[in-house]
Amino acid sequence: MATVASNPVPAHRQYLLLLHAAWRGQLQYRGNLVLTLIGGVLYQGVGLAFVWAVVAKFGHVGGWGMGELAFLYGVRLTAHAAWTIPFNRLNSMDWMVQRGEFDRYLIRPAGTLTQFLNWSTNIQPLGDLIGGVGVLVAASSAAPIDWSPTAVLYLLATIAGGALVECSLQLGLCGLSFRLQATYALRMNFIDNIMNNFGGYPLTIFPSVMRFALTFLLPLAFVAYLPANVLLHRTGELSVAPWLAWCAPLLGPLLFAAAYKFWYGQLKHYKSSGT
Amino acid sequence: MSVDGLAPRQRLAAYAGVARVQLRTQLVYRGDFLFRLLGLLVNIYMLRLVWDAVYPASGTATGNGGHRIALATQIAYVTLALVQNWLLNSGGMGFIPQRVREGTVAVDLARPVRFPSQMVWAQAGAVAAQLPFTVVALPFALLVGGARPPASVGAAFGYLLSLLPAVLISLLLTTLVQMVAFWTLETSGIFVIHRFVQQFLAGALVPLWFMPGWLRVLAEWMPFQATTYAPVAVYLGQAGVWATLGVQLLWCAVLLMLLRLMWWRALRRVVVQGG
C-alpha cells in the first residue's frame, strides 16, 4: 500500500470499487428485492396502462396506434432506466448537503461525484429497465420499423443520448443545491414529473406553444420523441426540420459535459452545515 | 393492551392527539407545496389534452353503460378525481414501517389505545394537513382542467356525503398496506405496487365507464373505486347516490374487520428492532 497522495487509485477503479460496495449493501435485503423490482416495473407502468386503456376505447392517440405508442414509451422508459440506475443517488442531494455529508467526500482521496453517487444505491430503477426493455421488445415487432443494423445502432444511440439529456438536467439542478440547499421538489415533483407524464406521447396532440417549450426550453422531445419519429418514418409530421430529429441523440453528450462542469463549479459554493 | 381502562371520551381525545401530531409533522414540510401543486396541475393538464385529442369530433363518446359521456363531463371527472386522489394520497405511506424499523413501535404498543386505531388516526391527521393545500389547489385545477356544476342538488349532497366513507376507506386501505411491515420489515416495494393498483383501480386516470370490460368488472369488485371514482361519478350524475353509499359502507365494514384480523395476526409477529 503506497501512500495515497503519490499513488492514487485511478478514477475508474474508485468508481467500480464504490459501485460494488453500494450494490452489495442493497442486495442484502432479499425479501424486498423481488417486490421492489415488481414495484419498479409498475411505477412507470401506470402511464402505459393509461395509454392502453385509452387506445382500447378510442383506437389511437394522435393517429399513433398501440404499437407505435408502446415503442415510444419503451424508448423513453429504457432511457430513463439507463440514467437512474447509475445516478439514482442524486435523489439524496439536498439531504447530503443539508447534513454536511460532502465534508467527508471532499477530504477522501476519490472523486467527489463518484463517492456521492455510490454511497448507497436504489434497486428500483432495475424494475424500470426490465419494464422498458420488455415494452421495447414487445413493441419493436408491433411497430412498423425496418430493423436494419443501422436502425438498431441508432436506437442504442437514442437510448444513451436520451438518458444523458434527462441525467444532465437532474445533475445540473443538483449543482444548484450547493447554494440553495433544496432543489428536490423542483427536480422531482416538477421536471421529472413532466418527463414521466409527457415523455410517452406524440407531441402533435399538444398545442404549438407547448410543443415548442417541450422541445427547446425543456428538451423532452430529444429524449425519445424526435428519434422515435425517425425510426417510425414519421418525421413528416414534425414541426421541426427532419435533420434535427436525426441529430437528436447528439444533444445528450453535449448537455452532460456542461452539467458535469456546472456541478463541479457549484461544488465550490458548498458550505458545511457543521453537523 | 389495556384498552378497557379508558373511557370512550378519553380514547377519542387520545386519537385526536395522535392525529394532531401527524398533522403538524406534515405541515413542517409545506415548502414543497408550490412544486407539488405544479406537479398536480401538470398531471391534470396532460390528461385533459389527451382526452381532447382522442375524443371524437362530435364531442361525446359512449360509456360502458351505453350512455353518452360528453367531453366536458369527462374532463370535469379527470379534474375532480385527480384532486381528490391527491388529497387522499399525499400524506405519505411511511408511518408504520418507520416505527417498526426504528423499534419505536414498542412505545405505540404500550399506549393504552389500540395500535391500528392510532395508525388510522395518524393517517387521518396526515390527510387533514393536505386539506388547506387542496382548497388552494382546487381553483387552479378547475382552471387548468375543467369544471361542471353537480348534476342535481341531490347529486351535490350525495357527493359530499359519499366523501366521508371515501376518506375512511382510503385511510383503512393505507393502514392495511402499512401493516405488511410487521411481516416484511422492508416495504418500499409493496408501497409502489399499492400506488399503481390504487391509482388505476380507483379510477384516478380512467373512469370505470371507459375501462375495457374485464378491467371494469375487476375495479367494481375492489374497494379502491369507492375512494375516488364513486364520489365523482355521483357528483356528475353517473352513479346513483344510495347504491354508491351502500357499497361504500359495506367496504368500510369489510375493511375494518380485515384490519382487526390482520392486527390480531400481527401482534404475534411484532419484532422490536434496536434499542
Interface residues (C-beta under 8 A of the other chain):
Chain A: Y29 G31 N32 L33 V34 L35 T36 L37 I38 G39 G40 L42 Y43 G45 V46 A49 F50 A53 V54 A56 K57 F58 H60 V61 G62 Q124 A182 Y184 A185 L186 N189 F190 N193 I194 N197 F198 Y201 I205 F206 P207
Chain B: G31 D32 L34 F35 R36 L38 G39 V42 N43 M46 L49 V50 D52 A53 V54 Y55 P56 A61 T184 L185 E186 T187 S188 G189 I190 F191 V192 I193 R195 F196 V197 Q199 F200 L205 V206 F210 M211 P212 L215
